[in-house]
Amino acid sequence: MNSDELNRRAGELTARAADLYSRVHRREETLRAARERAVAATGEASAPDGSVRVTVDAGGMVTGLELAPSALASNPARLAALVVRVAQEAAGQARAAVREVYTPLQREGVLRDAPVLLPEPTSPRVAPPPRPRPRDDDFERPVLRDDGW
């Protein structure tokens, strides 16, 4: 190879390197912006009667809980079950919002897999009914039991 060929080849390689650097930089910027949008995602759900409203962050952590006065008048066990159900629904919405950020990137080949911390949405579970509490006059049974151990 003569010096002209070497210079031409060096120019081609420099242009390819610059193109690759630009593509990597754009990909990193796209992923950074996607992460920011995913982290900012939230979910919000309400009970059908509006007595409970829950807001969660992208990870499903409760960031807001509003109870209407009518909710406070209900049975505590029912209220607890309703809060859990509404919080699970809100968390499902947050997961869906995060998934909406990453799915197009997967289709375009920018991202191979969605973050592992995004489980598939599940249907809200209904809390089991509370176990009956012993009555005050129930002293025939031992006070300390090992049934939960």
Number of C-alpha atoms within 10 A of each C-alpha: 7 6 8 9 10 11 12 11 13 12 12 12 12 12 12 12 12 12 12 12 12 12 12 12 12 12 15 13 12 15 17 12 13 17 16 12 16 21 15 14 22 24 26 22 20 21 15 9 9 13 18 22 20 24 23 24 21 23 19 20 16 18 12 12 15 14 15 12 10 11 19 12 9 12 9 11 13 14 17 14 17 20 22 17 21 23 28 25 26 27 28 26 23 28 24 19 19 25 18 15 19 21 15 12 18 13 11 9 10 14 16 12 12 15 12 6 8 14 12 10 14 10 10 15 11 10 13 8 9 9 6 6 6 10 7 6 6 9 9 6 8 8 8 6 8 6 5 4 4
